[in-house]
Amino acid sequence: MSIEQSLESNQLIEAIVAPGNYRSTATVNIDGGQFVAWTETSIPNDPSATPWLPPLTVTAMTQGHALSFNQPVDSAAYAGSLAAQEKLLEWYPDRLHNSEVKTTDTKVAEGAPGRGVGCFFSGGVDSFYTALKHLDSITHFIVIHGLDISLTNEPLWHETVGHIRMIASALGKELIEVKSNVRVLHAKFGPHWQDQAHGAFLAHVGLLLSPHLKAVYIPASDDKSRLKPLGTHPDLDPLWSSDEVSLIHDGVEASRVEKLEYLKSSDVAMKHLRVCWSNLSGMYNCGKCEKCVRTMIGLHIVRASDRCATLPSKISPRAVQSMYLRAGGSGGELMAEENMRALAARSQTDSPLYRALDRSLHRGRLANLAIKLKFYAIDVGFGLIRYRIRQRSTTSMSN
Ligand SMILES: [Zn+2]
C-alpha cells in the first residue's frame, strides 16, 4: 500500500524509521511538527519498522489520524495491531479513534532458531513473581530506563540497574538494558499512559529484541479479580505479538499477597525488592509512599517483614491511616481492601493495622481533602524541589 495522496498532511502521522544497530529511531511527523522517538538496547535490535507499530498505533488512535510507515512491517504484527485497535476502541469508544495503518508492504518473518525467552524486570513484586515462576525457561531479563524512572533521574536509575544486574547475575540470566524516550512521545501527543500506552511501549521493546528473543513475558500488575481495561492486559498484550516474538501477559492468577507469599522464600527477592513509585525521593524504596506501605503490609501478612532488606520492617498504623490512596487512580484503595481481606482471613480484624486500613478507606470528605492537599503540597511539591536540587548538585559535580 502507498500513502494516499488525498490524505491531508494534518490527518496523518508519518513515521520514518531509520535502521540502527543498538538504536532504533522513528522520526514522527505529526500536526506540522516533528518528534524524534528513539530506543537504545544493550544488544543489537530489529532495525525494521515493526517494533514501532504498537506505540505509534496508540498515538495515532489518540490523535484520530492515519499512520504511515516508510518500511514494511511484520504481517502478524500488522494484523495484531488492527485487533488491538478493536479491543482499545471497545474499551475507550469516546477517547480513541480508529486509525488506518499504511505501510509500504507486509512481510512474514521467520525467527532465527536458538533464541531465548525474555521477561520485563523492574525488581518489583510482579516481575519477581513471573521471573521466579518461569525461572527455567527465561533466559533474559529486560530493564528499561524511561519506563517508571524518568530519563533525567540518573541517580535512581544507576542505583536500580545496579541492583538488577546483581539479581540477573544471582539468578543466572542475561540482562538487556534499554533506554527510550517513547514515554515522552506519549506524554506529548496523548495516549493515556496507564490506560492505553503502557503495554504498547513494552510491546515495542519486546519486538525490538526479536534477534535474541522468541517470547517475552509481561508481568501482570492486576490479578484476575481486579482486571479492567488497561494499557497492559491479558486480552491486549498478546495482540501486539509478531511472527517472531510472542508477548505473554503473565501472573493474573495470583493476588499481591499471594505473590509475596511466593517471593518470601527467595533470598534474592528479599534482598533486592523494589516497589517505590515516589521516584522524586531518589531512593530505591522510600518506605513511606502508598506503594511501599502496601507492600510492607503484605510482607507483614505473609510473615516476611524481617526478611526484606529494602523496606522497613515496622509499620506505623498512624502512617497507614493517613496514606493518600489515590495517587495512582483507584489502585491504592483496591490494594488496601485486598490487604484487609487477607488480614481478615487470618483472623486479624481487631489488629491496629486492620483498623488503620479501615480508617484510610472511610475518611470523611474534609479529612480526605486535607490528606490530598498534604500529599500534593508536601510529598510532591517539596519532593520536586529536593529532586531539582539533587539534580543540580549531580550536574555540577560531574562538570
Ligand atoms: Zn515509596
Boltz pocket constraint, residues with backbone or C-beta under 6 A from the ligand:
constraints:
  - pocket:
      binder: B
      contacts: [[A, 275], [A, 276], [A, 277], [A, 278], [A, 285], [A, 286], [A, 287], [A, 288], [A, 289], [A, 290], [A, 291], [A, 292], [A, 293]]
      max_distance: 6.0
